């Protein structure tokens, strides 16, 4: 699907963008991979690792629609990974978060339409479901913009979809490298926010593979949600440092005790497949009524029961301490 195609990744120097680039180069023969981001140092460092002839590096911000338009010229597929993602930082800097996560999402939609991009997948987060923090609220707005973008296509072939998943094990800013540094530095205990806190867990490679697969599955307007395990923060701490005590420090500004990926209010238009869920759009799409119980790969799902909620606390799949220790060696974090 990606052979001889031009692919652009916004926020491409981040953890996801780098692993996505690595995977594309291993599995396909793309014509161009365009890394679009605003940090010249990160781009320089990434160029040392990925110097394939197909690589292109564009300095630019998703807040800049003109620059996005130029970067997307001739592009076939876009992965929108750029975002301000730190929950406390968003609480203290709300306008900056809105400009990047909401205005930036709108700019990506318009630039994709103006350049007749074939397919766009935007990365979302479990925090966008029933959001209680500004980051989650901006990502919910972003999700809505990308879903509605399908109704702005006119006679273009451009289609938009969203991928929503939980905490990426070992990504920058996640708790695993934070705990790891404390352990390395000889900490006497590990700080935990709340002993009952749970989170959905996914490895970086699982996230990349899920996005790749959904480029083939998508019809336009879907929110794809993978079936992934949950983890208790206390079990994670025990798995990483069984001999260290835990110190409760309280929930940070804007944090939830548990996360949700499929809210119960969306159950009447949520479909369960073998390894994922699809939240179908509530608005009428570009080509009339699409059958979201069947995807582009011919896989079939069924509508979930009314009131169904995919919650990290009630998830039937929980990792034990031993399983966490074996969980892809904590994603090589």
N, C-alpha and C positions, 0 to 999 in steps of 0.2 A: 504493500500500500504506500510506503514511503520511499520506494526506490525512484530515483530521478525526480524527486519532489523538493520543493522549497518549504522549509519549516522554520517558523519564528517562535522563539520562547521569550516572553516578557519576564523580567526578573530572572533571566537565564543564568546568572552567576550564583544563584542560591543553591542550597542542597539538592532540591528537586531538579532544577535546570541542569546541573552538572551530571546527575545520574541519568537523566533523560537523554542528554547528549551522548553520554557514554554508551547507553543502550542502543540508541539509533545507529551509532557508528559500528557497533558490533553486529547488529542484526540486519541492517539495510544499507543501501547505497544512495543516500540522499544527494541531491544536486547541491543544495545549500542548507546549512543550519545557521540561522541568524540569532545571535545572542543579543538581546535588547535589554540594557540595564543602565543605571546612572552612575555606577561606581567604577571609575577608570582603573583603580588599583585591583579590584576583584577581576575585572576583565583582563588586565595584564597577567595576573596570576593564572587565570583560566586558560589563556593563550599558551602558557608554558606547558600545560597538561594536554590541551586539545589543539594541536597545530595541523590537523588534517586540511587538505586543500579545499574542502567544502565549507570550512568554518568561516563565518563572517561575524564581526563584532561591531555593534552599533551603540554608541553612547547616546542615551536618551531617557526621558522620563515619560511614564504613561500619562502624566498630566499634560503633556505636550502633544496635541492632536496632529499638528503639522508634521512633527518628527515621526510619529507613528505611521502616518500616511506614507511618508517617504520610505520607511523601513519595510512596510508591508507590500510594496510594489512587487508584483510577480509571485507573491507567496501563496502556497496552496493550503497549508495548515498552520494554525496558531494555537499555542498553549499559553494561556494567560496565568502566569504564576506570580506576577509582581503584586505585592501588597505590603502594607504595614501590619504586622502580625502580633506584636507583643501587647497583651491585654492591658497591663498597667500603663504602658506608654501611651496607648490609645486613650485611656481614661484621662490622662493628664494633658494630652495634645489632641483634642477631638477634631479640630478643623484640619490638621495635617492628615489625620487618618481618613477623614471624609474626602479630602481632595485626591488622595491616592486611590483609595479603595472604591469610592463611588464615582467621582468624576473621571478617574482613570479607567474604570470599567466602561463607562459610556464612550470614552474616546476609543477604546479598543473595538467596541461594537461598530462605531461609525467608520473607523479606518478599515476594518474588515469588509464592511459593505462597499465602501468606496473603491476597494481594490479587488472586489469579487473573489475574496478568499473562499475556498471550498468549505472548510469546516473549522470551527473554533471550539475548543474546550477550555472552560474557566475552572480553576481550582477553587474549591470552597472549603468549608470547615464545619465540624459539628457545632461550633459556637454560633453558626447562622440559624440553627433550629431553636425556636423559642428564645431568642437572644436576651441576655440580661446585661451584656456589656457593649460598649460602643463598637469594638472590633467586630463582634458577632452581628450587630445591627447593620454595620456597613457591608459586611459580606452577604447578609440577607438582601440588602438593596442591590448589590452586585449580581447575585443570583437572579433576581427578578429582571434586571436589565438584560442579562444574557438570554433568559427565556423569552422575554418580549421581543428581543432582537430578531427572532424568527418571523415576526409579523411586519418587519420593516424591509424585508428582502425584495419585495416586488417580484420581478421576473428573474432575479439573481438566484444562483444555486447555493448561496451561502447559508449554512446552518450552524446554529449555536447550541451547545449543551454544557452541563455543569457536572463536575465530579466533586462529591463531598465525602471527606473521610476524617478520621480522628487524629490523635497525636502520632507524629512520625518519630519512631524510635531513633534517637541519636542525632536528629537534625539540630542545626544550630539554634540555641535558645531553649531546647527541650531539657527535661529534668535529668536525663541519663548522663550527658556530658557534665552537667552541673554536679551531680552526685559523684561522678568519677573523679572530678578535680578535687572535691572535698576529701575523698578517700585518699587520693594520691598525696595531698598536702597534710595528711595525718590528722584529720578531724576526729574529735572524740565522740561526735554524734552526727546524725543526719537530720536536717530540718524538714519536717513535713507539714503541709498546710492543715490537713484534717485526717484523722485515722480512718474515716469512712469513705474518703474520696476515691472515685473510680474514673477511669478514662478508657476510651477505645484505643487500641494499639495497632499500628501497621508499620511495616518496615518501608524504607525508602524504595526498595526495588518492587515491593508489592504495589505501592502507590503508582510507580512508573508503569508497571505492567497493566494495571487497571486502566490507566488513562489511554495507553496504546490500544487496548482491546475495545475501549468505548468509542474510539474513532470509527471502528468498524460497526459497532452496534447502533450508533446514534441515528435517529431520524430527524431530530431537532426539537428542542424544548424540554428534554429530560433532565432530571437531576439523578445522577447515578450514585448509589451508596453501596460500598462493598460490605460483605459480611466478614467481620473481623472480631478478634477476641477483645475482652475487657481485662483490665488490670487494676488491682487495688494498690494505692500508693504505698501502703505499708508492706505489701508483698514485694513490691519492686525494691524498696529499701532493704528488706531482708535478703533478697536475692543478690543484691550488689555488695552488701556489707553485713553478713549475718552476725558479726560480733559487735557491731556498733549499736548504741542506743538511738532511739528516735526522739526528737524534740518537736513538739507541736508549736507552730508559729502563727497559726490562724490563716484563714482564706484571704488571698490577696484581693485588691480592688477589682471588681468585675468578674471574679471567678465563680463558677458553679461547683456544687458538690459532686454532681454527676452530669454527664453530657448526653445529649439526644441527637440522633441523626435523622430519624423519621418521626416527626411529631404525630401524635394521635389525631390532631385536627386535619392532617393530610391523609389519613388512612383511606378515605373514600376514593382517592386517586393514586394510591401506592400499590405497586405490583411487586411480588416476590418471585425472584428467579433462583436458580440453583445456588449461585454464589454471590448474589447481589440483590438490591432493591432498586426500583425505578419509581421516582415521584414524578408523575405526569403533570403537565401544566394544567391549571384550572381554566385558562383562557383558550378560546378557539384558535387553532394554529393556522398557518398560511394555506394549507391545502385541505381545509375541512377537518373532518374527524379522523385522526390517525389512530391506529391500533397499537397502543403502547404496551400491550400484553405480549407483543411479538416484536423482536428487534431486527436490526439489519443483518444479523448472522442467522436469523431463523430460530433463535432460542425463544421458548415460550415461558411466560410466567403466569401467575394468577393473582387476583386482587386479594390483598390482606383483609383480615376481619376488621370490621368497623371498630375503631378505638385502639387498634394496634399501635404500639409505640416502640421504636427501637432505641433503647435506653442503656447506657453503659452499666447501670446498677442492676438491671433485670435481664441483661444479655445472657442467654443460656451458655455462652462460651466464655469461660473465665480461665486465665492462665494461673497455674499454681506457681509457687516459688521456684520449684524445680524446672517447670516449663519456661519460666522467664529466663532462667540462667541458660537454657538451651535455645532461646528464641533468637536463632541466627546470630549467636554470640552477641546479643544485645545490638544486633544490626551493625556489627563492626564499629560500634561507637567508640 
